[in-house]
Amino acid sequence: MVAVVETKQEAGAAQSIEFRVERHPDDPDLLVGSWRLAHNGKIIEESRPGVPIRMEFRFAVDCADQHGIPFVWVNDPDELFPPWER
């Protein structure tokens, strides 16, 4: 089971996937979620351009679950993608 946390500190020293939320640079009304899982400098899985943020978030959580990573940290300082929309 993967826990979704709002701050890096909530994950402590455990491994986590950072899910960054920001506005698209060309369309400020469009939210973008980006994430990446790497191991030994090699990208295992990562976000894809053009995928809706809710779907990308689901991909990140599923990836964490498949690889035994206990946390997904939602790095969303502007609160653009609140918990009730995930």
N, CA, C and O atoms as a Maestro MAE file, in Angstrom:
{
 s_m_m2io_version
 :::
 2.0.0
}

f_m_ct {
 s_m_title
 :::
 protein
 m_atom[344] {
  # First column is atom index #
  i_m_mmod_type
  r_m_x_coord
  r_m_y_coord
  r_m_z_coord
  i_m_residue_number
  s_m_chain_name
  s_m_pdb_residue_name
  s_m_pdb_atom_name
  i_m_atomic_number
  :::
  1 25 0.852 -1.183 0.000 1 A "MET " " N  " 7
  2 3 0.000 0.000 0.000 1 A "MET " " CA " 6
  3 2 0.890 1.237 0.000 1 A "MET " " C  " 6
  4 15 1.838 1.332 0.780 1 A "MET " " O  " 8
  5 25 0.584 2.163 -0.862 2 A "VAL " " N  " 7
  6 3 1.346 3.403 -0.989 2 A "VAL " " CA " 6
  7 2 0.603 4.508 -0.252 2 A "VAL " " C  " 6
  8 15 -0.609 4.661 -0.409 2 A "VAL " " O  " 8
  9 25 1.321 5.268 0.541 3 A "ALA " " N  " 7
  10 3 0.743 6.425 1.221 3 A "ALA " " CA " 6
  11 2 1.098 7.685 0.434 3 A "ALA " " C  " 6
  12 15 2.236 7.855 -0.002 3 A "ALA " " O  " 8
  13 25 0.129 8.551 0.261 4 A "VAL " " N  " 7
  14 3 0.346 9.832 -0.403 4 A "VAL " " CA " 6
  15 2 0.548 10.866 0.690 4 A "VAL " " C  " 6
  16 15 -0.287 11.010 1.583 4 A "VAL " " O  " 8
  17 25 1.666 11.590 0.615 5 A "VAL " " N  " 7
  18 3 2.001 12.570 1.640 5 A "VAL " " CA " 6
  19 2 2.139 13.955 1.020 5 A "VAL " " C  " 6
  20 15 2.427 14.102 -0.167 5 A "VAL " " O  " 8
  21 25 1.928 14.952 1.849 6 A "GLU " " N  " 7
  22 3 1.951 16.335 1.376 6 A "GLU " " CA " 6
  23 2 3.305 17.016 1.577 6 A "GLU " " C  " 6
  24 15 3.575 18.050 0.966 6 A "GLU " " O  " 8
  25 25 4.154 16.441 2.428 7 A "THR " " N  " 7
  26 3 5.489 17.008 2.657 7 A "THR " " CA " 6
  27 2 6.518 15.890 2.620 7 A "THR " " C  " 6
  28 15 6.211 14.745 2.950 7 A "THR " " O  " 8
  29 25 7.713 16.216 2.228 8 A "LYS " " N  " 7
  30 3 8.808 15.241 2.180 8 A "LYS " " CA " 6
  31 2 9.092 14.689 3.578 8 A "LYS " " C  " 6
  32 15 9.455 13.522 3.725 8 A "LYS " " O  " 8
  33 25 8.928 15.522 4.591 9 A "GLN " " N  " 7
  34 3 9.200 15.108 5.966 9 A "GLN " " CA " 6
  35 2 8.284 13.976 6.419 9 A "GLN " " C  " 6
  36 15 8.673 13.165 7.259 9 A "GLN " " O  " 8
  37 25 7.075 13.913 5.871 10 A "GLU " " N  " 7
  38 3 6.146 12.846 6.250 10 A "GLU " " CA " 6
  39 2 6.661 11.473 5.821 10 A "GLU " " C  " 6
  40 15 6.322 10.462 6.435 10 A "GLU " " O  " 8
  41 25 7.468 11.436 4.783 11 A "ALA " " N  " 7
  42 3 8.044 10.168 4.321 11 A "ALA " " CA " 6
  43 2 9.287 9.806 5.117 11 A "ALA " " C  " 6
  44 15 9.733 8.659 5.087 11 A "ALA " " O  " 8
  45 25 9.849 10.778 5.828 12 A "GLY " " N  " 7
  46 3 11.058 10.524 6.595 12 A "GLY " " CA " 6
  47 2 12.201 10.102 5.692 12 A "GLY " " C  " 6
  48 15 12.407 10.681 4.626 12 A "GLY " " O  " 8
  49 25 12.938 9.098 6.116 13 A "ALA " " N  " 7
  50 3 14.087 8.617 5.342 13 A "ALA " " CA " 6
  51 2 13.680 7.557 4.310 13 A "ALA " " C  " 6
  52 15 14.518 7.081 3.544 13 A "ALA " " O  " 8
  53 25 12.404 7.192 4.294 14 A "ALA " " N  " 7
  54 3 11.939 6.153 3.363 14 A "ALA " " CA " 6
  55 2 11.984 6.658 1.922 14 A "ALA " " C  " 6
  56 15 11.906 7.859 1.663 14 A "ALA " " O  " 8
  57 25 12.108 5.732 1.012 15 A "GLN " " N  " 7
  58 3 12.110 6.081 -0.404 15 A "GLN " " CA " 6
  59 2 10.730 6.594 -0.808 15 A "GLN " " C  " 6
  60 15 9.711 6.106 -0.320 15 A "GLN " " O  " 8
  61 25 10.704 7.580 -1.701 16 A "SER " " N  " 7
  62 3 9.435 8.114 -2.185 16 A "SER " " CA " 6
  63 2 9.587 8.558 -3.631 16 A "SER " " C  " 6
  64 15 10.698 8.763 -4.122 16 A "SER " " O  " 8
  65 25 8.466 8.701 -4.294 17 A "ILE " " N  " 7
  66 3 8.421 9.309 -5.622 17 A "ILE " " CA " 6
  67 2 7.861 10.707 -5.439 17 A "ILE " " C  " 6
  68 15 6.807 10.883 -4.827 17 A "ILE " " O  " 8
  69 25 8.556 11.692 -5.962 18 A "GLU " " N  " 7
  70 3 8.075 13.067 -5.899 18 A "GLU " " CA " 6
  71 2 7.178 13.321 -7.107 18 A "GLU " " C  " 6
  72 15 7.587 13.119 -8.251 18 A "GLU " " O  " 8
  73 25 5.953 13.763 -6.840 19 A "PHE " " N  " 7
  74 3 5.014 14.130 -7.887 19 A "PHE " " CA " 6
  75 2 4.878 15.648 -7.856 19 A "PHE " " C  " 6
  76 15 4.212 16.197 -6.978 19 A "PHE " " O  " 8
  77 25 5.507 16.326 -8.815 20 A "ARG " " N  " 7
  78 3 5.506 17.794 -8.853 20 A "ARG " " CA " 6
  79 2 4.304 18.299 -9.641 20 A "ARG " " C  " 6
  80 15 3.972 17.785 -10.708 20 A "ARG " " O  " 8
  81 25 3.669 19.317 -9.083 21 A "VAL " " N  " 7
  82 3 2.501 19.922 -9.716 21 A "VAL " " CA " 6
  83 2 2.842 21.360 -10.084 21 A "VAL " " C  " 6
  84 15 3.346 22.124 -9.261 21 A "VAL " " O  " 8
  85 25 2.560 21.716 -11.336 22 A "GLU " " N  " 7
  86 3 2.806 23.096 -11.778 22 A "GLU " " CA " 6
  87 2 1.878 23.420 -12.940 22 A "GLU " " C  " 6
  88 15 1.228 22.543 -13.510 22 A "GLU " " O  " 8
  89 25 1.837 24.682 -13.267 23 A "ARG " " N  " 7
  90 3 1.061 25.115 -14.425 23 A "ARG " " CA " 6
  91 2 1.894 24.906 -15.686 23 A "ARG " " C  " 6
  92 15 3.118 25.032 -15.659 23 A "ARG " " O  " 8
  93 25 1.228 24.588 -16.779 24 A "HIS " " N  " 7
  94 3 1.910 24.431 -18.059 24 A "HIS " " CA " 6
  95 2 2.447 25.803 -18.477 24 A "HIS " " C  " 6
  96 15 1.725 26.795 -18.380 24 A "HIS " " O  " 8
  97 25 3.698 25.878 -18.939 25 A "PRO " " N  " 7
  98 3 4.282 27.179 -19.272 25 A "PRO " " CA " 6
  99 2 3.564 27.922 -20.414 25 A "PRO " " C  " 6
  100 15 3.585 29.152 -20.459 25 A "PRO " " O  " 8
  101 25 2.938 27.187 -21.324 26 A "ASP " " N  " 7
  102 3 2.244 27.831 -22.443 26 A "ASP " " CA " 6
  103 2 0.753 28.035 -22.213 26 A "ASP " " C  " 6
  104 15 0.122 28.825 -22.914 26 A "ASP " " O  " 8
  105 25 0.187 27.335 -21.241 27 A "ASP " " N  " 7
  106 3 -1.239 27.430 -20.945 27 A "ASP " " CA " 6
  107 2 -1.423 27.392 -19.432 27 A "ASP " " C  " 6
  108 15 -1.500 26.310 -18.850 27 A "ASP " " O  " 8
  109 25 -1.496 28.551 -18.787 28 A "PRO " " N  " 7
  110 3 -1.580 28.588 -17.316 28 A "PRO " " CA " 6
  111 2 -2.826 27.925 -16.733 28 A "PRO " " C  " 6
  112 15 -2.871 27.655 -15.533 28 A "PRO " " O  " 8
  113 25 -3.839 27.657 -17.562 29 A "ASP " " N  " 7
  114 3 -5.029 26.967 -17.061 29 A "ASP " " CA " 6
  115 2 -4.849 25.453 -17.017 29 A "ASP " " C  " 6
  116 15 -5.676 24.743 -16.445 29 A "ASP " " O  " 8
  117 25 -3.782 24.963 -17.614 30 A "LEU " " N  " 7
  118 3 -3.512 23.528 -17.680 30 A "LEU " " CA " 6
  119 2 -2.509 23.143 -16.591 30 A "LEU " " C  " 6
  120 15 -1.426 23.721 -16.498 30 A "LEU " " O  " 8
  121 25 -2.885 22.156 -15.769 31 A "LEU " " N  " 7
  122 3 -1.981 21.671 -14.727 31 A "LEU " " CA " 6
  123 2 -1.175 20.496 -15.262 31 A "LEU " " C  " 6
  124 15 -1.675 19.663 -16.019 31 A "LEU " " O  " 8
  125 25 0.081 20.455 -14.848 32 A "VAL " " N  " 7
  126 3 0.996 19.404 -15.278 32 A "VAL " " CA " 6
  127 2 1.527 18.691 -14.042 32 A "VAL " " C  " 6
  128 15 1.940 19.327 -13.072 32 A "VAL " " O  " 8
  129 25 1.509 17.370 -14.089 33 A "GLY " " N  " 7
  130 3 2.099 16.564 -13.035 33 A "GLY " " CA " 6
  131 2 3.298 15.828 -13.596 33 A "GLY " " C  " 6
  132 15 3.185 15.144 -14.613 33 A "GLY " " O  " 8
  133 25 4.438 15.957 -12.950 34 A "SER " " N  " 7
  134 3 5.629 15.262 -13.436 34 A "SER " " CA " 6
  135 2 6.271 14.477 -12.300 34 A "SER " " C  " 6
  136 15 6.232 14.883 -11.138 34 A "SER " " O  " 8
  137 25 6.859 13.350 -12.663 35 A "TRP " " N  " 7
  138 3 7.505 12.464 -11.693 35 A "TRP " " CA " 6
  139 2 8.489 11.577 -12.430 35 A "TRP " " C  " 6
  140 15 8.450 11.460 -13.654 35 A "TRP " " O  " 8
  141 25 9.365 10.958 -11.666 36 A "ARG " " N  " 7
  142 3 10.371 10.071 -12.260 36 A "ARG " " CA " 6
  143 2 10.850 9.088 -11.200 36 A "ARG " " C  " 6
  144 15 11.052 9.446 -10.039 36 A "ARG " " O  " 8
  145 25 11.025 7.848 -11.624 37 A "LEU " " N  " 7
  146 3 11.648 6.840 -10.772 37 A "LEU " " CA " 6
  147 2 12.937 6.415 -11.451 37 A "LEU " " C  " 6
  148 15 12.922 5.908 -12.573 37 A "LEU " " O  " 8
  149 25 14.036 6.623 -10.775 38 A "ALA " " N  " 7
  150 3 15.343 6.248 -11.314 38 A "ALA " " CA " 6
  151 2 16.056 5.366 -10.307 38 A "ALA " " C  " 6
  152 15 15.813 5.437 -9.103 38 A "ALA " " O  " 8
  153 25 16.943 4.529 -10.836 39 A "HIS " " N  " 7
  154 3 17.759 3.665 -9.984 39 A "HIS " " CA " 6
  155 2 19.142 3.565 -10.610 39 A "HIS " " C  " 6
  156 15 19.279 3.215 -11.782 39 A "HIS " " O  " 8
  157 25 20.155 3.871 -9.828 40 A "ASN " " N  " 7
  158 3 21.541 3.853 -10.313 40 A "ASN " " CA " 6
  159 2 21.720 4.686 -11.584 40 A "ASN " " C  " 6
  160 15 22.438 4.290 -12.503 40 A "ASN " " O  " 8
  161 25 21.062 5.836 -11.621 41 A "GLY " " N  " 7
  162 3 21.207 6.737 -12.756 41 A "GLY " " CA " 6
  163 2 20.401 6.360 -13.978 41 A "GLY " " C  " 6
  164 15 20.460 7.054 -14.993 41 A "GLY " " O  " 8
  165 25 19.644 5.271 -13.903 42 A "LYS " " N  " 7
  166 3 18.841 4.821 -15.041 42 A "LYS " " CA " 6
  167 2 17.361 5.083 -14.744 42 A "LYS " " C  " 6
  168 15 16.863 4.719 -13.679 42 A "LYS " " O  " 8
  169 25 16.663 5.717 -15.694 43 A "ILE " " N  " 7
  170 3 15.242 5.992 -15.516 43 A "ILE " " CA " 6
  171 2 14.462 4.692 -15.709 43 A "ILE " " C  " 6
  172 15 14.579 4.025 -16.737 43 A "ILE " " O  " 8
  173 25 13.676 4.353 -14.709 44 A "ILE " " N  " 7
  174 3 12.856 3.146 -14.765 44 A "ILE " " CA " 6
  175 2 11.482 3.492 -15.344 44 A "ILE " " C  " 6
  176 15 11.005 2.833 -16.268 44 A "ILE " " O  " 8
  177 25 10.863 4.515 -14.800 45 A "GLU " " N  " 7
  178 3 9.583 5.014 -15.309 45 A "GLU " " CA " 6
  179 2 9.525 6.498 -15.026 45 A "GLU " " C  " 6
  180 15 10.179 6.994 -14.108 45 A "GLU " " O  " 8
  181 25 8.715 7.226 -15.842 46 A "GLU " " N  " 7
  182 3 8.557 8.657 -15.629 46 A "GLU " " CA " 6
  183 2 7.274 9.139 -16.284 46 A "GLU " " C  " 6
  184 15 6.636 8.414 -17.048 46 A "GLU " " O  " 8
  185 25 6.907 10.374 -15.971 47 A "SER " " N  " 7
  186 3 5.702 10.972 -16.542 47 A "SER " " CA " 6
  187 2 5.854 11.153 -18.039 47 A "SER " " C  " 6
  188 15 6.956 11.204 -18.584 47 A "SER " " O  " 8
  189 25 4.698 11.246 -18.681 48 A "ARG " " N  " 7
  190 3 4.668 11.423 -20.131 48 A "ARG " " CA " 6
  191 2 3.950 12.724 -20.463 48 A "ARG " " C  " 6
  192 15 2.954 13.057 -19.821 48 A "ARG " " O  " 8
  193 25 4.436 13.459 -21.448 49 A "PRO " " N  " 7
  194 3 3.773 14.718 -21.817 49 A "PRO " " CA " 6
  195 2 2.371 14.474 -22.373 49 A "PRO " " C  " 6
  196 15 2.116 13.478 -23.051 49 A "PRO " " O  " 8
  197 25 1.480 15.398 -22.073 50 A "GLY " " N  " 7
  198 3 0.135 15.340 -22.635 50 A "GLY " " CA " 6
  199 2 -0.847 14.470 -21.892 50 A "GLY " " C  " 6
  200 15 -2.005 14.375 -22.299 50 A "GLY " " O  " 8
  201 25 -0.430 13.833 -20.821 51 A "VAL " " N  " 7
  202 3 -1.323 12.973 -20.045 51 A "VAL " " CA " 6
  203 2 -2.020 13.831 -18.985 51 A "VAL " " C  " 6
  204 15 -1.349 14.602 -18.299 51 A "VAL " " O  " 8
  205 25 -3.350 13.722 -18.829 52 A "PRO " " N  " 7
  206 3 -4.052 14.501 -17.807 52 A "PRO " " CA " 6
  207 2 -3.457 14.259 -16.417 52 A "PRO " " C  " 6
  208 15 -3.011 13.153 -16.109 52 A "PRO " " O  " 8
  209 25 -3.454 15.292 -15.589 53 A "ILE " " N  " 7
  210 3 -2.777 15.235 -14.291 53 A "ILE " " CA " 6
  211 2 -3.335 14.122 -13.400 53 A "ILE " " C  " 6
  212 15 -2.566 13.450 -12.713 53 A "ILE " " O  " 8
  213 25 -4.647 13.913 -13.396 54 A "ARG " " N  " 7
  214 3 -5.214 12.850 -12.554 54 A "ARG " " CA " 6
  215 2 -4.708 11.483 -12.983 54 A "ARG " " C  " 6
  216 15 -4.410 10.638 -12.138 54 A "ARG " " O  " 8
  217 25 -4.608 11.261 -14.277 55 A "MET " " N  " 7
  218 3 -4.121 9.986 -14.789 55 A "MET " " CA " 6
  219 2 -2.629 9.826 -14.480 55 A "MET " " C  " 6
  220 15 -2.178 8.742 -14.109 55 A "MET " " O  " 8
  221 25 -1.879 10.897 -14.635 56 A "GLU " " N  " 7
  222 3 -0.438 10.844 -14.347 56 A "GLU " " CA " 6
  223 2 -0.201 10.547 -12.871 56 A "GLU " " C  " 6
  224 15 0.714 9.800 -12.522 56 A "GLU " " O  " 8
  225 25 -1.025 11.132 -12.009 57 A "PHE " " N  " 7
  226 3 -0.919 10.865 -10.581 57 A "PHE " " CA " 6
  227 2 -1.166 9.382 -10.312 57 A "PHE " " C  " 6
  228 15 -0.441 8.760 -9.536 57 A "PHE " " O  " 8
  229 25 -2.184 8.821 -10.949 58 A "ARG " " N  " 7
  230 3 -2.477 7.395 -10.784 58 A "ARG " " CA " 6
  231 2 -1.305 6.532 -11.245 58 A "ARG " " C  " 6
  232 15 -0.970 5.536 -10.604 58 A "ARG " " O  " 8
  233 25 -0.681 6.922 -12.369 59 A "PHE " " N  " 7
  234 3 0.496 6.198 -12.860 59 A "PHE " " CA " 6
  235 2 1.622 6.229 -11.828 59 A "PHE " " C  " 6
  236 15 2.280 5.214 -11.597 59 A "PHE " " O  " 8
  237 25 1.845 7.388 -11.208 60 A "ALA " " N  " 7
  238 3 2.916 7.517 -10.214 60 A "ALA " " CA " 6
  239 2 2.649 6.619 -9.002 60 A "ALA " " C  " 6
  240 15 3.553 5.949 -8.504 60 A "ALA " " O  " 8
  241 25 1.403 6.615 -8.536 61 A "VAL " " N  " 7
  242 3 1.046 5.776 -7.386 61 A "VAL " " CA " 6
  243 2 1.180 4.293 -7.757 61 A "VAL " " C  " 6
  244 15 1.711 3.505 -6.974 61 A "VAL " " O  " 8
  245 25 0.711 3.918 -8.927 62 A "ASP " " N  " 7
  246 3 0.835 2.530 -9.370 62 A "ASP " " CA " 6
  247 2 2.298 2.114 -9.492 62 A "ASP " " C  " 6
  248 15 2.664 1.001 -9.113 62 A "ASP " " O  " 8
  249 25 3.132 3.005 -10.019 63 A "CYS " " N  " 7
  250 3 4.564 2.724 -10.147 63 A "CYS " " CA " 6
  251 2 5.184 2.491 -8.773 63 A "CYS " " C  " 6
  252 15 5.946 1.543 -8.582 63 A "CYS " " O  " 8
  253 25 4.857 3.351 -7.828 64 A "ALA " " N  " 7
  254 3 5.379 3.190 -6.470 64 A "ALA " " CA " 6
  255 2 4.963 1.837 -5.906 64 A "ALA " " C  " 6
  256 15 5.776 1.131 -5.310 64 A "ALA " " O  " 8
  257 25 3.707 1.481 -6.093 65 A "ASP " " N  " 7
  258 3 3.203 0.207 -5.592 65 A "ASP " " CA " 6
  259 2 3.939 -0.975 -6.235 65 A "ASP " " C  " 6
  260 15 4.330 -1.912 -5.539 65 A "ASP " " O  " 8
  261 25 4.123 -0.935 -7.518 66 A "GLN " " N  " 7
  262 3 4.789 -2.028 -8.242 66 A "GLN " " CA " 6
  263 2 6.245 -2.203 -7.829 66 A "GLN " " C  " 6
  264 15 6.775 -3.313 -7.881 66 A "GLN " " O  " 8
  265 25 6.892 -1.119 -7.419 67 A "HIS " " N  " 7
  266 3 8.316 -1.171 -7.078 67 A "HIS " " CA " 6
  267 2 8.575 -1.154 -5.568 67 A "HIS " " C  " 6
  268 15 9.717 -1.018 -5.129 67 A "HIS " " O  " 8
  269 25 7.507 -1.293 -4.783 68 A "GLY " " N  " 7
  270 3 7.668 -1.365 -3.330 68 A "GLY " " CA " 6
  271 2 8.078 -0.060 -2.679 68 A "GLY " " C  " 6
  272 15 8.691 -0.065 -1.612 68 A "GLY " " O  " 8
  273 25 7.749 1.051 -3.302 69 A "ILE " " N  " 7
  274 3 8.081 2.366 -2.740 69 A "ILE " " CA " 6
  275 2 6.894 2.802 -1.878 69 A "ILE " " C  " 6
  276 15 5.771 2.883 -2.376 69 A "ILE " " O  " 8
  277 25 7.125 3.080 -0.602 70 A "PRO " " N  " 7
  278 3 5.996 3.297 0.305 70 A "PRO " " CA " 6
  279 2 5.289 4.650 0.205 70 A "PRO " " C  " 6
  280 15 4.168 4.792 0.693 70 A "PRO " " O  " 8
  281 25 5.923 5.642 -0.417 71 A "PHE " " N  " 7
  282 3 5.323 6.980 -0.414 71 A "PHE " " CA " 6
  283 2 5.371 7.649 -1.780 71 A "PHE " " C  " 6
  284 15 6.319 7.475 -2.545 71 A "PHE " " O  " 8
  285 25 4.326 8.420 -2.068 72 A "VAL " " N  " 7
  286 3 4.336 9.393 -3.158 72 A "VAL " " CA " 6
  287 2 4.149 10.745 -2.496 72 A "VAL " " C  " 6
  288 15 3.139 11.008 -1.843 72 A "VAL " " O  " 8
  289 25 5.143 11.591 -2.680 73 A "TRP " " N  " 7
  290 3 5.113 12.937 -2.108 73 A "TRP " " CA " 6
  291 2 4.574 13.882 -3.176 73 A "TRP " " C  " 6
  292 15 5.167 14.017 -4.247 73 A "TRP " " O  " 8
  293 25 3.446 14.537 -2.885 74 A "VAL " " N  " 7
  294 3 2.871 15.509 -3.805 74 A "VAL " " CA " 6
  295 2 3.474 16.865 -3.484 74 A "VAL " " C  " 6
  296 15 3.122 17.495 -2.486 74 A "VAL " " O  " 8
  297 25 4.377 17.303 -4.329 75 A "ASN " " N  " 7
  298 3 5.059 18.588 -4.173 75 A "ASN " " CA " 6
  299 2 4.215 19.631 -4.908 75 A "ASN " " C  " 6
  300 15 4.369 19.836 -6.113 75 A "ASN " " O  " 8
  301 25 3.335 20.277 -4.172 76 A "ASP " " N  " 7
  302 3 2.348 21.199 -4.737 76 A "ASP " " CA " 6
  303 2 2.249 22.449 -3.860 76 A "ASP " " C  " 6
  304 15 1.232 22.662 -3.199 76 A "ASP " " O  " 8
  305 25 3.304 23.280 -3.851 77 A "PRO " " N  " 7
  306 3 3.313 24.429 -2.944 77 A "PRO " " CA " 6
  307 2 2.206 25.448 -3.206 77 A "PRO " " C  " 6
  308 15 1.831 26.195 -2.302 77 A "PRO " " O  " 8
  309 25 1.683 25.486 -4.420 78 A "ASP " " N  " 7
  310 3 0.610 26.440 -4.739 78 A "ASP " " CA " 6
  311 2 -0.785 25.833 -4.581 78 A "ASP " " C  " 6
  312 15 -1.786 26.480 -4.889 78 A "ASP " " O  " 8
  313 25 -0.847 24.589 -4.100 79 A "GLU " " N  " 7
  314 3 -2.107 23.885 -3.848 79 A "GLU " " CA " 6
  315 2 -3.012 23.886 -5.085 79 A "GLU " " C  " 6
  316 15 -4.204 24.178 -4.999 79 A "GLU " " O  " 8
  317 25 -2.422 23.554 -6.229 80 A "LEU " " N  " 7
  318 3 -3.150 23.529 -7.492 80 A "LEU " " CA " 6
  319 2 -3.933 22.229 -7.687 80 A "LEU " " C  " 6
  320 15 -4.931 22.202 -8.407 80 A "LEU " " O  " 8
  321 25 -3.478 21.162 -7.045 81 A "PHE " " N  " 7
  322 3 -4.054 19.826 -7.199 81 A "PHE " " CA " 6
  323 2 -4.356 19.267 -5.804 81 A "PHE " " C  " 6
  324 15 -3.646 18.388 -5.315 81 A "PHE " " O  " 8
  325 25 -5.419 19.786 -5.164 82 A "PRO " " N  " 7
  326 3 -5.700 19.412 -3.769 82 A "PRO " " CA " 6
  327 2 -6.125 17.945 -3.630 82 A "PRO " " C  " 6
  328 15 -6.553 17.322 -4.602 82 A "PRO " " O  " 8
  329 25 -6.006 17.407 -2.424 83 A "PRO " " N  " 7
  330 3 -6.304 15.987 -2.188 83 A "PRO " " CA " 6
  331 2 -7.674 15.553 -2.677 83 A "PRO " " C  " 6
  332 15 -7.800 14.452 -3.213 83 A "PRO " " O  " 8
  333 25 -8.682 16.356 -2.519 84 A "TRP " " N  " 7
  334 3 -10.031 15.948 -2.916 84 A "TRP " " CA " 6
  335 2 -10.197 15.875 -4.446 84 A "TRP " " C  " 6
  336 15 -11.223 15.384 -4.917 84 A "TRP " " O  " 8
  337 25 -9.223 16.347 -5.223 85 A "GLU " " N  " 7
  338 3 -9.279 16.235 -6.675 85 A "GLU " " CA " 6
  339 2 -8.433 15.081 -7.197 85 A "GLU " " C  " 6
  340 15 -8.461 14.784 -8.391 85 A "GLU " " O  " 8
  341 25 -7.702 14.446 -6.336 86 A "ARG " " N  " 7
  342 3 -6.821 13.354 -6.749 86 A "ARG " " CA " 6
  343 2 -7.609 12.091 -6.830 86 A "ARG " " C  " 6
  344 15 -7.060 11.041 -7.162 86 A "ARG " " O  " 8
  :::
 }
 m_bond[343] {
  # First column is bond index #
  i_m_from
  i_m_to
  i_m_order
  :::
  1 1 2 1
  2 2 3 1
  3 3 4 2
  4 3 5 1
  5 5 6 1
  6 6 7 1
  7 7 8 2
  8 7 9 1
  9 9 10 1
  10 10 11 1
  11 11 12 2
  12 11 13 1
  13 13 14 1
  14 14 15 1
  15 15 16 2
  16 15 17 1
  17 17 18 1
  18 18 19 1
  19 19 20 2
  20 19 21 1
  21 21 22 1
  22 22 23 1
  23 23 24 2
  24 23 25 1
  25 25 26 1
  26 26 27 1
  27 27 28 2
  28 27 29 1
  29 29 30 1
  30 30 31 1
  31 31 32 2
  32 31 33 1
  33 33 34 1
  34 34 35 1
  35 35 36 2
  36 35 37 1
  37 37 38 1
  38 38 39 1
  39 39 40 2
  40 39 41 1
  41 41 42 1
  42 42 43 1
  43 43 44 2
  44 43 45 1
  45 45 46 1
  46 46 47 1
  47 47 48 2
  48 47 49 1
  49 49 50 1
  50 50 51 1
  51 51 52 2
  52 51 53 1
  53 53 54 1
  54 54 55 1
  55 55 56 2
  56 55 57 1
  57 57 58 1
  58 58 59 1
  59 59 60 2
  60 59 61 1
  61 61 62 1
  62 62 63 1
  63 63 64 2
  64 63 65 1
  65 65 66 1
  66 66 67 1
  67 67 68 2
  68 67 69 1
  69 69 70 1
  70 70 71 1
  71 71 72 2
  72 71 73 1
  73 73 74 1
  74 74 75 1
  75 75 76 2
  76 75 77 1
  77 77 78 1
  78 78 79 1
  79 79 80 2
  80 79 81 1
  81 81 82 1
  82 82 83 1
  83 83 84 2
  84 83 85 1
  85 85 86 1
  86 86 87 1
  87 87 88 2
  88 87 89 1
  89 89 90 1
  90 90 91 1
  91 91 92 2
  92 91 93 1
  93 93 94 1
  94 94 95 1
  95 95 96 2
  96 95 97 1
  97 97 98 1
  98 98 99 1
  99 99 100 2
  100 99 101 1
  101 101 102 1
  102 102 103 1
  103 103 104 2
  104 103 105 1
  105 105 106 1
  106 106 107 1
  107 107 108 2
  108 107 109 1
  109 109 110 1
  110 110 111 1
  111 111 112 2
  112 111 113 1
  113 113 114 1
  114 114 115 1
  115 115 116 2
  116 115 117 1
  117 117 118 1
  118 118 119 1
  119 119 120 2
  120 119 121 1
  121 121 122 1
  122 122 123 1
  123 123 124 2
  124 123 125 1
  125 125 126 1
  126 126 127 1
  127 127 128 2
  128 127 129 1
  129 129 130 1
  130 130 131 1
  131 131 132 2
  132 131 133 1
  133 133 134 1
  134 134 135 1
  135 135 136 2
  136 135 137 1
  137 137 138 1
  138 138 139 1
  139 139 140 2
  140 139 141 1
  141 141 142 1
  142 142 143 1
  143 143 144 2
  144 143 145 1
  145 145 146 1
  146 146 147 1
  147 147 148 2
  148 147 149 1
  149 149 150 1
  150 150 151 1
  151 151 152 2
  152 151 153 1
  153 153 154 1
  154 154 155 1
  155 155 156 2
  156 155 157 1
  157 157 158 1
  158 158 159 1
  159 159 160 2
  160 159 161 1
  161 161 162 1
  162 162 163 1
  163 163 164 2
  164 163 165 1
  165 165 166 1
  166 166 167 1
  167 167 168 2
  168 167 169 1
  169 169 170 1
  170 170 171 1
  171 171 172 2
  172 171 173 1
  173 173 174 1
  174 174 175 1
  175 175 176 2
  176 175 177 1
  177 177 178 1
  178 178 179 1
  179 179 180 2
  180 179 181 1
  181 181 182 1
  182 182 183 1
  183 183 184 2
  184 183 185 1
  185 185 186 1
  186 186 187 1
  187 187 188 2
  188 187 189 1
  189 189 190 1
  190 190 191 1
  191 191 192 2
  192 191 193 1
  193 193 194 1
  194 194 195 1
  195 195 196 2
  196 195 197 1
  197 197 198 1
  198 198 199 1
  199 199 200 2
  200 199 201 1
  201 201 202 1
  202 202 203 1
  203 203 204 2
  204 203 205 1
  205 205 206 1
  206 206 207 1
  207 207 208 2
  208 207 209 1
  209 209 210 1
  210 210 211 1
  211 211 212 2
  212 211 213 1
  213 213 214 1
  214 214 215 1
  215 215 216 2
  216 215 217 1
  217 217 218 1
  218 218 219 1
  219 219 220 2
  220 219 221 1
  221 221 222 1
  222 222 223 1
  223 223 224 2
  224 223 225 1
  225 225 226 1
  226 226 227 1
  227 227 228 2
  228 227 229 1
  229 229 230 1
  230 230 231 1
  231 231 232 2
  232 231 233 1
  233 233 234 1
  234 234 235 1
  235 235 236 2
  236 235 237 1
  237 237 238 1
  238 238 239 1
  239 239 240 2
  240 239 241 1
  241 241 242 1
  242 242 243 1
  243 243 244 2
  244 243 245 1
  245 245 246 1
  246 246 247 1
  247 247 248 2
  248 247 249 1
  249 249 250 1
  250 250 251 1
  251 251 252 2
  252 251 253 1
  253 253 254 1
  254 254 255 1
  255 255 256 2
  256 255 257 1
  257 257 258 1
  258 258 259 1
  259 259 260 2
  260 259 261 1
  261 261 262 1
  262 262 263 1
  263 263 264 2
  264 263 265 1
  265 265 266 1
  266 266 267 1
  267 267 268 2
  268 267 269 1
  269 269 270 1
  270 270 271 1
  271 271 272 2
  272 271 273 1
  273 273 274 1
  274 274 275 1
  275 275 276 2
  276 275 277 1
  277 277 278 1
  278 278 279 1
  279 279 280 2
  280 279 281 1
  281 281 282 1
  282 282 283 1
  283 283 284 2
  284 283 285 1
  285 285 286 1
  286 286 287 1
  287 287 288 2
  288 287 289 1
  289 289 290 1
  290 290 291 1
  291 291 292 2
  292 291 293 1
  293 293 294 1
  294 294 295 1
  295 295 296 2
  296 295 297 1
  297 297 298 1
  298 298 299 1
  299 299 300 2
  300 299 301 1
  301 301 302 1
  302 302 303 1
  303 303 304 2
  304 303 305 1
  305 305 306 1
  306 306 307 1
  307 307 308 2
  308 307 309 1
  309 309 310 1
  310 310 311 1
  311 311 312 2
  312 311 313 1
  313 313 314 1
  314 314 315 1
  315 315 316 2
  316 315 317 1
  317 317 318 1
  318 318 319 1
  319 319 320 2
  320 319 321 1
  321 321 322 1
  322 322 323 1
  323 323 324 2
  324 323 325 1
  325 325 326 1
  326 326 327 1
  327 327 328 2
  328 327 329 1
  329 329 330 1
  330 330 331 1
  331 331 332 2
  332 331 333 1
  333 333 334 1
  334 334 335 1
  335 335 336 2
  336 335 337 1
  337 337 338 1
  338 338 339 1
  339 339 340 2
  340 339 341 1
  341 341 342 1
  342 342 343 1
  343 343 344 2
  :::
 }
}
